[in-house]
Amino acid sequence: MSEEPVTAPHGPDWLRLDPRTVLVRVALFSGVLFGAAVPLALALAGPRPLGQAVAWVAAGFLLALAATFVAETVRVRRTRYRVGADRVELHTGLLVVQRRSLARERVRSADLSANLLQRLFGLVKVRVGTGEHTAGDSTLELDLVTRAEGERLRRELLARAAAPAGSADPDGTLAALDPRWIRYAPVSFVAPALGLAAAGAVMQASDWFGAQQRVISWIGDRFQDVSVVWMIVDLALLATVAGAVGALGLWVEMWWNYRLEREPGGTLRVSRGLFTARSVSLEERRLRGIELVQPLGVRLFGAARVDAVATGLAQNDGDKHADLKNLLPPVERSVADRVAAEVLREPVPPTGARLAAHPRAARARRVRWALWSVLGPVALLALLGAFLTPALLYVAAGCALVGVPAAVLLALDAYRGLGHTVSGPWLVTRSGTVRRATVVLQRSGVIGWTVKQSYFQRRAGLLTLTATTAAGAGAYAVLDAGQNQGLTFAAEAVPELLAPFLEAVPMPEARSTER
């Protein structure tokens, strides 16, 4: 069903999208229409006969499909592209014709994605980008071409000079899917969110069909002989189980067929996905480091994930389940360290370096913050209970009994997580407790330092250093370091930036902490 390319007088041939794109788009839109047509027909059936309501909805359904078919046919026939020696060009539009092009030397990514229906037709979407954060002006999107054509475009656009002969790591697979990694899915922060979303979806769907009150009554009947406290506990457990099941399903969809590869020419490629297959490429010359992330639940099970710190890498490309910086899902810490070292071409993982501990004043600050965060709401509840109802006094007491020990434990854990060091060409900083992150940042990628001291930090002899870079989040902080300790670290990590402004002073030897 392919068409002959449209030739141009000079340069390479102009190519068109695959004609099967029309069928795919119409099929997808028909699914959306059907999902909207069913509740609409039921709503219209109230004041008129069901058959008449269905007929009206079916007529609108067919009319919308016909309009979509015509629009997509015109779009496909009016869209053409070509890859020249110097530029990638895309022409599209009917009434408003758009002619866009990117210089090939600026192309930094050529990512492929395909949902289940597109994969059945052997088609993929190709996104060509320059790595800039200027939205549509820096990307060209081919929707859709054959899988073979997408791979050809990816290879051609990302072709670079071969890697240096003395490269430490050969090209090949750095990591591949291990089904045992799925055990970390239910302990992520996604699980409780999915549980709440499932409960909300049930209530919303029951409201569409006018059965919400019956659902609430059915739940009440199940718990009529149970106290309110135990009913809340049981419902929370049910939501947790539902969230865990949802997290398992989401993990399978996101990480099925996962593979991290280093390709010739210095390109990292991440491919993954069950229903929506994705292929994301990252040039190593854009890589400025990695971030080893350990959310609390994942960390308790000794696992971590690896994200890239790279220039010009957007957070996503419109897919809510896609985070383009993810290089590795949550895995055993030893595996995460190994992959991080291989990605950075280091023989020893910088994420395992010994970190300098921060002064005890940083621990006191965290304990105070934790106590204030709990005792403030508790005091408010107690005040309201004194004037309104004694029940709030019991709630305040319960919150204090549970919240204070938990807050202190988290504060102490947050202090133990603080640390920083210089490891060869990398600076390493770690912080956080609910989301602990160890950032390994290329020293040559730091373009500036920001030194901040609040009034209370000055009294405690602490400061916060922020390394500014063009990659990743743009800034990475060393929280609550000792004043001399932090300035000395900044001067050692990137001497040319801060050393001219420092005055040498005696400094006691810093303690060290294990990871």
N, C-alpha and C positions, 0 to 999 in steps of 0.2 A: 504493500500500500504506500510505498515511498514515492515521492515526486522527484522529477529531475531538478537539479539546482538551477537557480536563476543566475546566469552568467553576467559578468560586468566587463566593460571594454578593457579595463586594466586591472591587474592584481588578481588575487585568488577568487574562486567562485563564491557567489552568495548562496547560502544554504537556508532551507526552511525548517520549521519545526515539524515533527512527525505528525502526519494527518490523524493518527489515532488519538492524538491529544483531545480532539473534539469529543470522541466517545467517552474518554475518561472523565472529562469535565462535566459532560451531561449526566453521566452515571452518578458522579459525586453529588451534583446539584439535585438530582432526583431523590437521593437519600435524605438530603436536608429538607426538601419539600414534603416528602412523605412524613417525616417526623413532625412537621408543622401541620400537615393536613389532618392527621387523626384527631388531635384535640380541637382543631378548628371545626371539623365536621360534627363532633360531639357537642360543641358549644352552640352551633347553628341549629342542631336538632331540637333544641328546647322549644323555640316558638314556631317551628314548622316541622313537617314530616321528615323522618330520617332519610328516606330515599331522595327527597328534593335537596336536602342539605348535602348529601354525598354527591349528587349530580353537579351542584354548583362548585363544590370543592374540586371534583375531578376535572371539570372544564377549566378552572383556573390552573390546575396542576399541569394539564396538557399544554395550555397556552404558554405558561412559563417555561416549560421544557422546549417548546418550539422556538421561543425567543432566544433561549440560551444556546440552542443548536446553531441558529443563524449567527448570533454574535460571536460564538467561538469559531465557527467556520471562517468568518471574515477576519477575526484576529489571527488565526493561523496562516491564512493566505497573505495577510499584510505584514507578517513578521518574517524578517530574514536577518541573517547574521553572517559574519565571516571573520576569520582570524588571519590578519596580514602579517607581514614581517615586522611592522612597527606598532600596529594598533589592533584592538578587538572592537568590532563595530556591530551595532544592533539598530535596526530600523523597524519601527512598528507604528501602528495607528491608522485610522481611517479619516476622520474629519480633522483630527489634530495629529499630524505625523511627527513622531519623535525620532530624532537621529542622535544616537549616543555612541561614544567610543571611549575606550581606555587605552592609554599607552601600555604596551606589553611590558615594558621595563618596570612599570608601577604595579603590575598584577602580583598579588601576594597570596591569593587563595582561589581555588576552584573546587568548591565543595558540591558533593552529589547527595541527593536525598530522594526517596521514593516511598510513598505509602503502599499499603497492600494492593490496592487496585492498580496503581501505576506499575508495581512489580509484576502483576499478572500479565500486563501488556508489554512488559520488557522496556519500560520507559523510566526516565529519571529527570529530576529538575537540577539544573546546573546554575550555581551562583558564583559568578566571577567577581572578586573584590580586590581592592587596593590596600586594604588594611587600615583605611581612614575611617573616622567617626562622622562622616557626613551623609549618613543614611543612604538614600537611593542614588545620590550623585556619585558614589564611589563603588557601586555594584551594578552588574548586568545580570539579568536573570533569564535563562532559557527554559521555558515551561511549555512543552516537554520535548526531550530528544531520546533516541534509543540509548540503551545502556552502553553499547559499544562506542557510540558517538560521544557520550559523556566521558567515558574513560579516555578516549583519544584526546578530547579537549583538555582534560585535566593533565595528562602527561605532557601535552604540547605546551600548555601555558605555564606549567611549573618546571619546565626543563631548565636546569641550571648547570653550571660547570660541575664536573665531578668533584667529590669530596677530596681533601688533601690525602696524599698517599700515606702519610704517617698518622692517619686518624686512629684514635684509640679503639673505637668500637666499629665493627663491620656493620654493613647494612643487613637488615633482616628483622625478624619478629622480636620485639622487646617484651611483650606480654600478650597472653591469649586467655580467653575465657576459662575460668575454673568454676564449675557449677557450685562448688562449696561456698563461694563468695556470697551466695544468695542469703546465707544465714544472717548477714549483717543488715539486710533490708528492713526487718521489722523493728530494729532498735534505732532507726533514724528518726529525725523530726518529722518526716513525711507521714509516718504511721498515724499519730494522733490527729493530724490535720485531715487525713483521709477518712478517719473514723467520724469526725464531726461533719465532714462533707457528705458522707453517706447518710447520716441522720437527717441532715438538712434536705438532701435529695428525696428521701422518703416522704418527709412532710410536704415538700413542694409538689411532688407528683400526686400525693393524695389530695392536695388542695385543687389541682387541675381537674380531678375527677369528682370533686365535691365530697370526698370521703375523709377529709382530715379529722373531723370530729369523731368519726367512727374509729379511726386509727388511735386517737388519743384515748378514747373510751376502752378500746381493746387493751392498750398498754396498762391503763388504770386497773382493769379487771385482773390482769396477770399479777399485779402487785398489791391487791386490795388487803391482803393479810400480812403485808410486809411494812416495816416502819419506813419513814421517809428517808432516813439515813441509809438504810440498806438498799432501798430502791435506787437512790443516787449511785451507790457503789456498784450495784448490778448493771445499771445502764452504762456507767463508765467502763465496766469490764467488757460489756457487749460492744461498745464503740471502739475499745482498744483492739478487740479481736477482729472486728470488721476493718479497722485501719491497718492491722498487720497483714491481713489477707490482701487488702488493696495495695499495700507497699510491696508485697511479693509480686503481684501482677505487674505493677509499674516497673519494678526492677527488671523483670523478664522482658518487658517491652523495650526498655531503654538499653539494656546491656547484652541482649542475646547476640550471638555471633561476634562478640567484642574481639578486637585485635588492635594492638598498637605496634606499628612497624616503622622502621627507619628506611626510607627509600634512597636510591642513588641521587646524589646531588645535595644531600642534607635536608631532607623533608621528613617530618614526622606525620604519619597518617593514622587517624583513629577511625575505625569502621565499627559500627554497632547498630542494633535495632532489630526487632522482630517484625512488627507490622509496618513500621516506618524505618526503612534502612537508611543509614546516614554514613557519609564518608567525609571527614574533615581533615584538611591538610594544613600543616603549620611549618613554615620554613624555620630551620634552626637559627638562622642569622637574626630572626626576629625574637628569639627566645632570650629573655633576660633572667630567667630563674624558674623556680617552681615553688608551689605552696603546698605543704603537707597539712591537710585539714582533718581534724578529729572532733566531730560533734560529740557531746557528752556520752550518749548511749553507745556510739561506735567505739569511743575510746575505752569505755569500761570493758569492752570485749577485746581489747588489744588490737584494734584495727585503725586504718587511716586511708584516706584517698589522696590522690595527687592531682593538682591543677597546674596549668601552665601560667607563668607570668611572662607575657609576650606583648610586643607592641602591636597596635592596630587590631586587637582581637576583641570583637564585639561580644556582649554577653549572650546574645542569641540572635537568630535570624528569622524570628517570627514563630518558631516552634516552641511552645511553652515547656516542652519536655527536653529541650536541647540547651545545654550549656557548653559553648564551644571551647571553653578552657579546660574541661574535664579530660584528663589523660588516663585516669585509672579510677575505677569504682572503689568503694571501701573494701579493703583487703587486709590480710595480716600485716602487721607493722613491718616485719622483716621483708616481705614482698614489696611493700610500698617504698622502703628505703632502697632496695635493690633497683627497682624501676627508676626511682629518682636519680640514682647515681648513673644509670645507663643513659637516661635522657640528657643529663648534663655532661656526659662523657667523662665522668670522674671514677677513679678506681675505688674510692672509699666514699660512702654516702655522706654528703655534708649535713644531712638531716640528723645524723647520729653524732655530730661533734659535741664535745663538752661545752656547756654554756656557762658563762659567768653569771652568778646569782646576783639579785638586786638587794639593796639594803633592807634591813628589817623595818625601816620606816614605811616602805612600800606595803609590807604586810599589815601594818597598823592602819594604813589608809583603807585597804580593802575590807578589813574587819569593820571599820567605822561605817563605810558605805553600806555594807551588808546589814548591819544592825539598824541603821536609819531606814533602809528600804523596807524592813519588816515592822519596826516599832512605830514608824509614822502611821501606816494604815491601822495598826492595832490601837494606837492612841485615839485615832478618829472614831473607830468602832466603839471603843469604851466610852467616849464622850457622848456619842449618839445613844448608846445603851443606857447611860445614866439619865438621859432626858426623855427617851422614847420608850424602850422596852428592855427588860432585863435579858431577853434572849440574845441581844447583840453583845452583852457582856460575856456570855458563854462562847459566842463565836470569836470574840477578841481573845479570850483565854486560849481557845483551841489553836488559833492562828499563831499566838505567841509560843505555845508549847512545841508546835511543829516547825514554825517558820524560823525561829531564832537558831536552833541547832543546825538546821539545813543551810541557812544563810552563812553561818560561821564556817561550816565545813566547805562550802563553795568558795568563800573568801580565802581560806587557807590554801585550797587547791589552786585558786587563781594565782596566789603568790608563788607557790611552788612551780607553776608553769612559766613564770617570768624568766627570761634569760636572753643572752646575746653573745656573739663571738664573731671573730674573723677566721675563716677557714679557707686558706689559699686565695683564689680569686673571688671568693664569695663572702658576703656578710650574712649572718644568720641571726634572726630574731624570732622569739616565741612569746606568745601571750594568749590569754583567754582560758575560760573554764567550760562554759556551756558550749562554746565553739573554740577549741584550741587550734591555733594555726602556727605552724613553723614555716617561716618564709626564708628561702634561700635566694638571695638577690645578687646579681653580678655587680661587683664593685664598680666596674667601668660604666655600668648603666645608671649609676646614681648621678643626677645632675644638680642636686642641691640638698641642703640640710635646713630643717626648721627646728629651732630650739624654743620650747615653751615651758614656762614656769608660772603656775598659779601662785597666789599668796600662800596657800597652805603647803604647796610644794617647796617654796623658798624657805619656809620655816623648818621643813623636814630635811632640807638639803637634797631635794630630788628635782629631776627635770624629765621632760619627754622629748625625745629626739625623733624627728620624722624624716625619713629618707625619701626624697622626691625623685621619681623616675617617669619615663614616658611609657612604661609598660604596666600591664595589669591594672590594679586599682589606682595607680598614679602616685601613691604615698603609702609607706609602711613604717609603723611607729615602733620605737623602743620605749616602752612605758615605764615611768617611775624608776629610772636609773639614778644612781648616785651622781651628783653634779660633776665631780672630777672624773668619775668612772665613765659617764656618758660622753663627755667631751673628748676624753682620751680615745674612746672607741671610735667616735666619728673621725677624729684626726688620723687614726690608724687605718680605718677602712678606706677613706678617700682623702689622702693627705692634702692634695692641692686645693680642696674646697674650704676647709676649716682651720688648718694648721696656722696660716698667717695671722689669725685672730686670737690664738691661744697663748696663754702665759704659763710656763711650766711651774707646777706646784707639787709638793710631796703628796703622794697618794698611797694609802695602805693597800696591801695586797688583797685582791678581791677573792672571795670564796668561789668555788665551782659547784655546779649542780649537774647531776646526771639527767638525761632525758627521761 
